[in-house]
Amino acid sequence: MEREVSIMQIEKSLNGVNVDRLIDTFTTVKEKPDVAKFKFKATNHWVNGGHNRTLIKDFYGACQTQTHKKPFNLEEDEPPVLLGEDKGANPVEYVLSALAGCLTTTLVYQAAVRGIKIDEIESTYEGDLDLRGFLGVSQEVRNGYNGIKVTFKIKADASEETLRELVELAQKRSPVFDIITNPVPVTVELESKQFLH
Amino acid sequence: MEREVSIMQIEKSLNGVNVDRLIDTFTTVKEKPDVAKFKFKATNHWVNGGHNRTLIKDFYGACQTQTHKKPFNLEEDEPPVLLGEDKGANPVEYVLSALAGCLTTTLVYQAAVRGIKIDEIESTYEGDLDLRGFLGVSQEVRNGYNGIKVTFKIKADASEETLRELVELAQKRSPVFDIITNPVPVTVELESKQFLH
């Protein structure tokens, strides 16, 4: 009996992903699209100079407010060459991290659904940015990345052809890949001069 | 003599930003555009399931490799409702943090150059995401955020009109605001099946 339970657990989970639950989620949102509506949230407080802190503690999803097991405080700062004190990675480095996490997770989940066991993934990110945009020195230069180059190394129980398909699928399905490669509308409002305490 | 040094320091720095160095940077990159060319870097390692870790340790800028005072390890995971173990904020939450840090820093630097003293800044971020994109359930739904709503509260020695101008300037100059609201080309390559150790 114990052996049977053990085998079932192995069948259900691959790459640390509960495949049955992933397929259940797929089926559920197909029938009830409202379950798929998520709203992610963050609150940022400026500390000093280029140093600020983002608090992530809850979000809305699967028709209810969801609270993280613990709140996450993400420190951001600029390095000395950009006039900061280097108390955290800077915002454009956070963008690379977001892209890295999302491509990797999407690839791992897609592999799990397809029954492909992954052993290791390492990926590197390089983003070219011309500071003349941020400084307003040139109108012909954009403020953000001109381009980002990503390289994946994957050790897995699969052919190179299959791994290439997984890397393609990761790009096709990754939320952050979409956010960076396509425009997202952002509205910014000033609530009031007075700070409410 | 001590008093004189103290007064000079107050004049040079505002909001924790060394204004003289910021103006120097502006002048330098106007004359030598190569100084403005930055390349930010990240390396990500998959841990398990939705859990992965991004290492940020150096970048290229101001014509040389720059090493952070210490390396930053950014943990990412998915919450249980998205089949993870909640060991870090998730990638789309990292996007909100990147946007928050960048808008805030851009606003603070712009205020410093204009001689506007900032006391406090709090900003909130809400991003709407339909999971049907990631799951591939619907082709009519995008994978990333449909939109992001940002609200700023600022306490500063300035009129509401001036603060509104600062919020506009932050959007106009922020690298991450540009990255999210406009397309960035991203190339993804698979280096080799074999993982090099």
Interface residues (C-beta under 8 A of the other chain):
Chain A: N15 G16 V17 N18 R21 L22 T25 F26 V29 K30 P33 V35 A36 K37 F38 K39 F40 K41 A42 T43 N44 H45 W46 N48 G49 G50 H51 N52 T54 I56 F59 G61 A62 Q66 H68 K69 K70 F72 L74 E76 E78 P79 P80 V81 L82 L83 D86 G88 A89 N90 P91 V92 E93 Y94 V95 L96 S97 A98 L99 A100 G101 C102 L103 T104 T105 T106 V108 Y109 I118 D119 E120 I121 E122 S123 T124 Y125 E126 G127 D128 L129 D130 L131 R132 G133 F134 L135 G136 V137 S138 V141 R142 N143 G144 Y145 N146 G147 I148 K149 V150 T151 F152 K153 I154 K155 A156 S159 E160 L163 R164 V167 A170 Q171 R173 S174 P175 V176 F177 D178 I179 I180 T181 N182 P183 V184 P185 V186 T187 V188 E189 L190 E191 S192 K193 Q194 F195 L196
Chain B: N15 G16 V17 N18 R21 L22 T25 F26 V29 K30 P33 V35 A36 K37 F38 K39 F40 K41 A42 T43 N44 H45 W46 N48 G49 G50 H51 N52 T54 I56 F59 G61 A62 Q66 H68 K69 K70 F72 L74 E76 E78 P79 P80 V81 L82 L83 D86 G88 A89 N90 P91 V92 E93 Y94 V95 L96 S97 A98 L99 A100 G101 C102 L103 T104 T105 T106 V108 Y109 I118 D119 E120 I121 E122 S123 T124 Y125 E126 G127 D128 L129 D130 L131 R132 G133 F134 L135 G136 V137 S138 V141 R142 N143 G144 Y145 N146 G147 I148 K149 V150 T151 F152 K153 I154 K155 A156 S159 E160 L163 R164 V167 A170 Q171 R173 S174 P175 V176 F177 D178 I179 I180 T181 N182 P183 V184 P185 V186 T187 V188 E189 L190 E191 S192 K193 Q194 F195 L196
